[in-house]
């Protein structure tokens, strides 16, 4: 907790710079006064406090004005001229303040000299001033590099996550495991239906993989794959789930990640299949409002709470698969639950679709 608070504190530029300059004043006071009487510590501390505005002005002008605006091939002559001008000006200013005020009134162990503005003294003093500029610039560069590396790692993690999501939707491993488990059960009770279930499973998963390779991902194709999934479930359970599709507007306007409809229906089927009571579903694909609405009707009489829990679990699993790319709304209803899938990021779900006029309906239960 303390570490997090410190990190948040140092994200603030004011606190970060204040800490740098305080450490600089205390550090050089200690270096200049080490092993000397107490009053010398006070003298050098006063020197660095009084001259601090000079060092800060010189540093910020070089780091935040001169380097960003003039350090380029075309601006190099002007950069050198301004750099030397600032170098000389602030060196002279520091020497005047030190010799006319600090050394006369504070016990630093140094005494004012008559020709303290000679060229040699100005250059020597300027090199000392330049040192703090270089230290500040080095600290800023290290911080910028660290932030850049952190952002790069975040992008790499995000890219890896997206690749995993695409692989999950492309391969549908849980669907395959679900089919294998039910085919294994069919061996004992319906050996004749095993070959058909294997063929349909292979065809369905092949279509899912081919769908990802196509340039145009039509919602009608995804609906067809959902219908094949329902046919596969019918082979396993000897009863086809009641699922109706309603299409409104132009589905080509829909912006959602590919296979999200198939993935959700698959999650619901596998979740409710544990109770051997797959619910009825009404699915509306709306090109007008750019969303998919799914109504899940409770199929377990007197067990509304358990059905609602299964529905919520399916939604949670979908959020894990499509985290950050889709906005998933969930509402409890008297008949069961309602789930709405909306676009969160700009993912093109359909880049084209056969002409759709008005509102169409596909009732898979009667196919």
C-alpha positions in Angstrom: 0.0 0.0 0.0 2.8 2.4 0.9 4.7 1.6 -2.3 1.6 2.3 -4.4 1.1 5.7 -2.7 4.7 6.6 -3.3 4.4 5.6 -7.0 1.3 7.7 -7.3 3.0 10.6 -5.6 6.0 10.5 -7.9 3.7 10.5 -10.9 3.0 14.1 -10.0 5.7 16.3 -11.7 5.7 19.0 -8.9 6.4 16.5 -6.2 9.0 14.7 -8.3 10.9 17.8 -9.2 10.7 19.1 -5.6 12.2 15.9 -4.4 15.0 16.1 -6.9 16.0 19.7 -6.0 15.8 19.1 -2.2 18.0 16.0 -2.6 20.4 18.1 -4.7 20.6 20.9 -2.1 21.1 18.5 0.8 23.5 16.3 -1.0 25.9 19.0 -2.2 25.7 20.7 1.2 26.9 17.5 2.8 29.7 17.0 0.2 31.0 20.6 0.5 30.8 20.6 4.3 31.9 17.1 5.2 34.3 17.0 8.1 34.0 20.8 8.8 32.5 22.7 11.6 28.7 23.0 12.0 28.6 26.6 10.8 30.1 25.6 7.5 27.2 23.3 6.9 24.8 26.2 7.5 26.9 28.4 5.2 26.9 26.0 2.2 23.2 25.2 2.8 22.5 28.9 2.6 24.6 29.1 -0.6 22.6 26.3 -2.4 19.3 27.7 -1.2 20.0 31.2 -2.4 21.5 30.1 -5.8 18.8 27.4 -6.4 16.7 29.7 -8.6 19.7 30.3 -10.9 20.4 26.5 -11.3 16.7 25.8 -11.8 16.2 28.5 -14.4 19.4 27.4 -16.3 18.4 23.7 -16.1 14.8 24.2 -17.2 15.7 26.5 -20.1 18.2 24.0 -21.5 16.1 20.8 -20.9 12.6 22.0 -21.7 13.2 24.9 -24.2 16.6 24.7 -25.8 16.9 21.0 -26.5 13.3 20.3 -27.7 13.1 23.3 -30.0 16.6 23.8 -31.4 18.5 20.5 -31.1 18.3 19.5 -34.8 20.4 19.5 -37.9 18.9 22.8 -39.1 18.8 24.4 -35.7 22.3 23.3 -34.5 24.1 26.6 -35.1 21.4 28.5 -33.1 21.4 25.8 -30.5 25.1 26.1 -29.9 24.9 29.9 -29.8 22.0 29.9 -27.3 23.6 27.2 -25.2 26.9 29.1 -24.8 24.9 32.3 -24.1 23.0 30.6 -21.3 26.1 29.0 -20.0 28.0 32.3 -19.7 25.0 34.3 -18.4 24.1 32.0 -15.6 27.7 31.5 -14.6 28.3 35.2 -14.3 25.1 35.6 -12.3 26.1 32.8 -9.9 29.6 34.3 -9.4 28.2 37.8 -8.7 25.7 36.4 -6.1 28.3 34.2 -4.5 31.1 36.8 -4.2 29.0 39.8 -3.4 26.6 38.2 -1.0 27.1 34.6 0.1 30.9 34.6 0.8 30.7 37.9 2.6 27.9 37.0 5.0 27.9 33.2 5.4 30.7 31.0 6.7 31.4 28.7 3.8 35.2 28.7 4.0 35.4 30.6 0.7 36.4 34.2 0.3 35.4 36.7 -2.4 38.1 37.4 -5.0 38.7 40.7 -6.8 38.7 39.3 -10.4 36.1 36.7 -9.9 34.5 37.6 -13.3 37.6 36.6 -15.3 37.0 34.3 -18.3 38.7 31.4 -16.5 36.5 31.7 -13.4 33.3 32.1 -15.5 34.1 28.9 -17.4 35.0 26.9 -14.2 31.8 28.1 -12.5 29.8 27.4 -15.7 31.1 23.8 -15.8 29.8 23.3 -12.2 26.5 24.7 -13.2 26.4 22.5 -16.3 26.9 19.4 -14.2 23.5 19.8 -12.6 21.9 20.3 -16.0 23.5 17.0 -17.2 22.3 15.2 -14.0 18.8 16.5 -14.4 18.8 15.6 -18.1 20.1 12.1 -17.3 17.3 11.5 -14.7 14.7 12.7 -17.2 16.0 10.5 -19.9 16.1 7.4 -17.6 12.5 8.1 -16.5 11.3 8.6 -20.1 13.0 5.3 -21.1 11.5 3.5 -18.1 8.0 4.8 -19.0 8.6 3.8 -22.7 9.6 0.3 -21.7 6.6 0.0 -19.4 4.3 1.1 -22.3 6.0 -1.3 -24.6 5.4 -4.2 -22.2 1.8 -3.2 -21.8 1.4 -3.2 -25.6 3.1 -6.6 -25.8 0.8 -8.0 -23.1 -2.3 -6.5 -24.9 -1.2 -8.0 -28.2 -0.6 -11.4 -26.6 -4.0 -11.2 -25.0 -5.6 -10.4 -28.3 -3.8 -13.3 -30.0 -5.0 -15.6 -27.3 -8.6 -14.3 -27.7 -8.4 -14.8 -31.5 -7.0 -18.3 -31.0 -9.8 -19.2 -28.6 -12.5 -18.0 -31.0 -10.8 -19.5 -34.0 -10.3 -23.0 -32.5 -13.1 -23.2 -30.0 -11.4 -25.8 -27.8 -14.1 -25.9 -25.2 -16.7 -26.7 -27.9 -14.5 -29.5 -29.1 -14.1 -30.9 -25.5 -17.9 -30.6 -25.0 -18.5 -32.6 -28.2 -15.9 -35.2 -27.4 -17.4 -35.7 -23.9 -20.9 -36.2 -25.4 -19.7 -38.5 -28.2 -18.1 -40.7 -25.6 -21.4 -40.9 -23.8 -23.2 -41.7 -27.1 -21.0 -44.8 -27.6 -22.9 -46.6 -24.9 -26.5 -45.7 -25.9 -26.5 -44.7 -29.6 -23.5 -46.2 -31.5 -25.2 -45.4 -34.8 -25.4 -41.7 -34.1 -21.7 -41.4 -33.2 -20.4 -41.2 -36.8 -22.9 -38.4 -37.6 -22.0 -36.5 -34.4 -18.3 -36.8 -35.3 -18.9 -35.6 -38.9 -21.0 -32.7 -37.8 -18.5 -31.7 -35.1 -15.7 -31.8 -37.7 -17.7 -29.8 -40.2 -18.7 -27.2 -37.6 -15.2 -26.6 -36.3 -13.8 -26.4 -39.8 -16.3 -23.7 -40.7 -15.4 -21.8 -37.6 -11.7 -21.8 -38.7 -12.5 -20.9 -42.3 -14.7 -18.1 -41.1 -11.7 -16.4 -39.5 -9.8 -16.6 -42.8 -12.5 -14.9 -44.8 -12.4 -11.2 -45.5 -16.2 -10.7 -45.1 -17.6 -12.0 -41.8 -21.3 -12.0 -42.3 -23.7 -12.4 -39.4 -25.7 -14.8 -41.5 -22.7 -17.1 -41.6 -22.4 -17.0 -37.8 -26.1 -17.7 -37.5 -25.6 -20.8 -39.7 -22.8 -22.0 -37.5 -25.0 -21.5 -34.4 -27.7 -23.5 -36.1 -25.2 -26.3 -36.7 -24.2 -26.2 -33.1 -27.8 -26.6 -32.1 -28.2 -29.5 -34.5 -25.2 -31.1 -32.8 -26.8 -30.5 -29.4 -29.9 -32.2 -30.7 -27.8 -35.3 -31.5 -26.4 -35.3 -28.0 -29.6 -34.7 -26.1 -32.2 -35.9 -28.5 -34.0 -32.6 -28.2 -33.2 -29.4 -30.2 -33.0 -26.2 -28.1 -35.6 -23.6 -28.9 -33.7 -20.7 -30.4 -35.2 -17.9 -32.5 -33.2 -15.2 -34.4 -34.6 -11.8 -35.3 -32.6 -9.6 -37.7 -33.4 -5.9 -38.0 -31.9 -3.2 -40.1 -28.7 -3.9 -42.0 -26.5 -6.3 -40.0 -23.5 -5.0 -42.0 -23.6 -2.0 -39.7 -22.9 -4.2 -36.7 -19.6 -3.6 -35.0 -18.7 -6.4 -32.6 -15.8 -8.9 -32.3 -16.1 -12.0 -34.6 -17.7 -15.1 -33.1 -19.1 -13.4 -30.1 -22.6 -14.6 -30.8 -21.5 -18.2 -31.4 -19.3 -18.1 -28.3 -22.1 -16.9 -26.1 -24.7 -19.4 -27.3 -22.0 -22.1 -26.9 -21.3 -20.9 -23.3 -25.0 -20.9 -22.4 -25.5 -24.4 -23.9 -22.6 -25.9 -22.1 -23.5 -24.2 -18.8 -27.2 -25.2 -18.8 -26.4 -28.7 -20.3 -25.1 -29.6 -16.8 -28.8 -29.7 -15.7 -30.0 -31.3 -19.0 -32.4 -28.4 -19.4 -31.1 -26.0 -22.1 -33.2 -22.8 -22.0 -35.2 -21.2 -24.9 -33.4 -18.2 -26.4 -34.6 -15.2 -28.4 -31.8 -13.5 -30.2 -32.1 -10.1 -31.9 -29.4 -8.8 -34.2 -30.0 -5.1 -34.7 -28.2 -3.1 -37.4 -30.2 -0.1 -36.3 -28.9 0.1 -32.7 -25.6 -1.8 -33.4 -26.1 -4.5 -30.8 -27.2 -8.0 -30.2 -29.9 -8.7 -27.6 -30.4 -12.2 -26.1 -33.3 -13.2 -24.0 -32.8 -16.4 -22.1 -36.0 -18.0 -20.8 -35.7 -20.1 -17.7 -36.1 -23.8 -18.6 -36.0 -25.1 -15.0 -39.5 -24.9 -13.4 -39.2 -23.6 -9.8 -35.4 -23.1 -10.2 -35.3 -19.5 -11.4 -32.4 -18.6 -9.1 -30.3 -21.5 -10.4 -31.0 -20.6 -14.0 -30.1 -16.9 -13.3 -26.8 -18.0 -11.7 -26.0 -20.1 -14.8 -26.8 -17.2 -17.0 -24.6 -14.8 -15.0 -21.8 -17.4 -15.1 -22.0 -17.5 -18.9 -21.8 -13.7 -19.1 -18.7 -13.7 -16.8 -17.0 -16.2 -19.0 -17.8 -14.2 -22.1 -16.3 -11.1 -20.4 -13.1 -13.0 -19.8 -12.9 -13.9 -23.5 -13.7 -10.5 -24.9 -12.5 -8.3 -22.1 -12.1 -4.7 -23.2 -13.6 -5.1 -26.6 -17.3 -5.4 -25.9 -19.7 -3.9 -23.5 -21.9 -6.6 -22.0 -25.2 -5.6 -20.3 -27.0 -8.1 -18.0 -30.5 -7.7 -16.5 -32.6 -10.1 -14.5 -36.1 -10.6 -15.9 -39.2 -12.4 -14.7 -38.8 -14.9 -17.5 -35.1 -15.4 -16.9 -32.5 -12.9 -18.0 -31.6 -10.5 -20.8 -28.1 -10.0 -22.2 -27.1 -7.1 -24.5 -23.8 -7.0 -26.4 -22.7 -3.6 -27.5 -19.6 -2.3 -29.2 -16.8 -0.8 -27.0 -14.0 -0.6 -29.4 -14.0 -0.3 -33.2 -13.9 -3.9 -34.3 -15.5 -4.6 -37.6 -17.8 -7.6 -37.2 -19.4 -7.5 -40.7 -17.8 -5.9 -43.7 -20.6 -6.9 -46.0 -23.9 -8.7 -46.0 -26.5 -9.9 -48.5 -29.4 -7.4 -48.8 -31.7 -7.5 -45.8 -35.0 -5.7 -46.1 -36.9 -4.7 -42.9 -37.1 -7.3 -40.2 -36.5 -10.9 -40.9 -36.9 -14.0 -38.6 -35.2 -17.3 -38.6 -36.9 -19.9 -36.3 -34.4 -22.7 -35.9 -36.7 -24.9 -33.7 -39.0 -25.6 -36.6 -36.2 -26.1 -39.3 
